[in-house]
Amino acid sequence: MERLKRWRVGEGTQDVDMGPVVDESQFRKDLEYVEVGKAEGAKLVHGGSTIPGEGYFVEPTVFEGVSRNMRLFKRGDLRSHPGDNGGQGLR
């Protein structure tokens, strides 16, 4: 988690760890899924907010307590990462 907190988010033309969301439609879907995760009982432990500025930027986002029956788990374009919490992290 400490490494994630140091990630640089910015334009893909810069030396960054994470670029912008591809378009407004995907940006809105990503933010919707942050709310879906919280509503279904997953714990938001990092990120989940927009980053001010020009473009479609969302903070690197991590949930804990994501179970297989949650929409976050089933969504194919999100990447699940096992961690110290038994594989319940989702970025």
WOUR-V187070 format. One record per residue. N is the residue number from 1. RES is the residue in one letter. SS is DSSP state (H for helix, E for strand, C for the rest). Layout:
n	res	ss
N	RES	SS
N	RES	SS
This chain:
n	res	ss
1	M	C
2	E	H
3	R	H
4	L	H
5	K	H
6	R	C
7	W	C
8	R	C
9	V	E
10	G	C
11	E	C
12	G	C
13	T	C
14	Q	C
15	D	C
16	V	C
17	D	C
18	M	E
19	G	C
20	P	C
21	V	C
22	V	C
23	D	C
24	E	H
25	S	H
26	Q	H
27	F	H
28	R	H
29	K	H
30	D	H
31	L	H
32	E	H
33	Y	H
34	V	H
35	E	H
36	V	H
37	G	H
38	K	H
39	A	H
40	E	C
41	G	C
42	A	C
43	K	E
44	L	E
45	V	E
46	H	E
47	G	C
48	G	C
49	S	C
50	T	E
51	I	C
52	P	C
53	G	C
54	E	C
55	G	C
56	Y	C
57	F	C
58	V	E
59	E	C
60	P	C
61	T	C
62	V	E
63	F	E
64	E	E
65	G	C
66	V	C
67	S	C
68	R	C
69	N	C
70	M	C
71	R	H
72	L	H
73	F	H
74	K	H
75	R	C
76	G	C
77	D	C
78	L	C
79	R	C
80	S	E
81	H	E
82	P	C
83	G	C
84	D	C
85	N	C
86	G	C
87	G	C
88	Q	C
89	G	E
90	L	E
91	R	C
